[in-house]
Amino acid sequence: LKIDVFHQLTAYTLIFYRDSKKFDNLISLLRRIDSHDDLMHRIQVAIGDSGLISTTQLNKLITFFSTDLDKVELAKMAYGYVNETQSYAQIINKTFVSDQTKIHLNQYIQRH
């Protein structure tokens, strides 16, 4: 089953930014992955393969993780792929509760 999911994921990662149905299919496939490390890897690959991601899509992907550490890792990785960098602060304010985390990410954004 896992091999099949990975093959399907590859097909759905290409240009999902412009195709919401492909993104929805990607979300469905990601829900079938049990391993935290596999999930993080596949999400990062999907973002990289797509080349572009909306803040709304990134918010949905971030919800797959429960810890701020994982969310921060994904938020940092995805920053260069977000098409609406001016609204990236919305992701930070909606997703993170800790003021320390918000400050850390805002500093990261200012440096990049």
C-alpha positions as CSV (number, residue, x, y, z in Angstrom):
1,L,0.0,0.0,0.0
2,K,2.8,2.5,0.9
3,I,4.5,2.1,-2.5
4,D,1.2,2.6,-4.3
5,V,0.6,5.8,-2.2
6,F,4.0,7.2,-3.1
7,H,3.5,6.5,-6.8
8,Q,0.1,8.3,-6.6
9,L,1.6,11.2,-4.7
10,T,4.2,11.8,-7.4
11,A,1.4,12.1,-10.0
12,Y,-0.5,14.6,-7.9
13,T,2.4,16.9,-6.8
14,L,2.9,18.5,-10.2
15,I,1.5,22.0,-10.4
16,F,-1.2,21.6,-7.7
17,Y,-1.2,25.3,-7.1
18,R,-3.2,25.9,-10.2
19,D,-5.4,22.8,-9.9
20,S,-7.4,22.6,-6.7
21,K,-8.6,19.1,-7.5
22,K,-5.0,17.8,-7.7
23,F,-4.3,19.5,-4.4
24,D,-7.4,17.9,-2.8
25,N,-6.2,14.5,-4.1
26,L,-2.8,15.1,-2.6
27,I,-4.4,15.9,0.8
28,S,-6.4,12.6,0.6
29,L,-3.3,10.6,-0.2
30,L,-1.2,12.3,2.5
31,R,-3.9,11.2,5.1
32,R,-3.0,7.6,4.3
33,I,0.7,8.0,5.3
34,D,1.4,6.7,8.8
35,S,5.0,7.7,9.3
36,H,5.7,11.2,10.5
37,D,9.1,11.3,8.6
38,D,7.5,10.0,5.4
39,L,4.7,12.6,5.7
40,M,7.1,15.5,6.2
41,H,9.3,14.2,3.3
42,R,6.4,13.8,0.9
43,I,4.9,17.2,1.7
44,Q,8.3,18.9,1.2
45,V,8.7,17.0,-2.1
46,A,5.2,18.0,-3.2
47,I,5.9,21.6,-2.5
48,G,9.2,21.5,-4.3
49,D,7.7,19.7,-7.3
50,S,4.9,22.1,-7.6
51,G,7.2,25.1,-7.7
52,L,4.5,27.4,-6.2
53,I,2.0,27.1,-3.4
54,S,-0.7,29.4,-2.0
55,T,-0.9,30.4,1.6
56,T,-4.2,28.6,1.9
57,Q,-2.6,25.4,0.6
58,L,0.3,25.7,3.0
59,N,-2.0,26.2,5.9
60,K,-3.7,23.0,5.0
61,L,-0.4,21.1,4.8
62,I,0.8,22.5,8.1
63,T,-2.2,21.1,9.9
64,F,-0.9,17.6,9.3
65,F,1.6,18.3,12.1
66,S,0.9,18.9,15.8
67,T,4.2,20.3,17.1
68,D,5.4,23.8,16.5
69,L,8.8,22.4,15.7
70,D,7.4,20.5,12.7
71,K,5.2,23.4,11.7
72,V,8.2,25.7,11.8
73,E,10.3,23.4,9.7
74,L,7.6,23.2,7.0
75,A,6.9,26.9,7.1
76,K,10.6,27.8,6.6
77,M,11.0,25.3,3.8
78,A,7.9,26.5,2.0
79,Y,8.5,30.2,2.3
80,G,10.4,30.4,-1.0
81,Y,7.5,28.6,-2.8
82,V,4.6,30.7,-1.5
83,N,3.2,32.9,-4.2
84,E,1.8,35.5,-1.7
85,T,4.8,36.3,0.4
86,Q,3.2,39.6,1.5
87,S,0.5,37.5,3.3
88,Y,2.9,35.1,4.9
89,A,2.3,36.8,8.2
90,Q,-1.2,35.5,8.1
91,I,0.2,31.9,8.2
92,I,2.3,32.8,11.2
93,N,-0.5,34.4,13.1
94,K,-3.1,31.8,12.3
95,T,-0.9,28.7,12.8
96,F,1.3,29.5,15.7
97,V,0.3,30.4,19.3
98,S,3.7,31.0,20.8
99,D,4.9,34.5,20.5
100,Q,8.5,33.2,20.5
101,T,7.7,31.1,17.5
102,K,6.1,34.0,15.7
103,I,9.1,36.2,16.4
104,H,11.5,33.5,15.2
105,L,9.6,33.0,11.9
106,N,9.2,36.7,11.3
107,Q,13.0,37.1,11.8
108,Y,13.6,34.2,9.3
109,I,11.3,36.0,6.8
110,Q,13.1,39.3,7.2
111,R,16.5,37.5,6.5
112,H,15.2,35.8,3.4
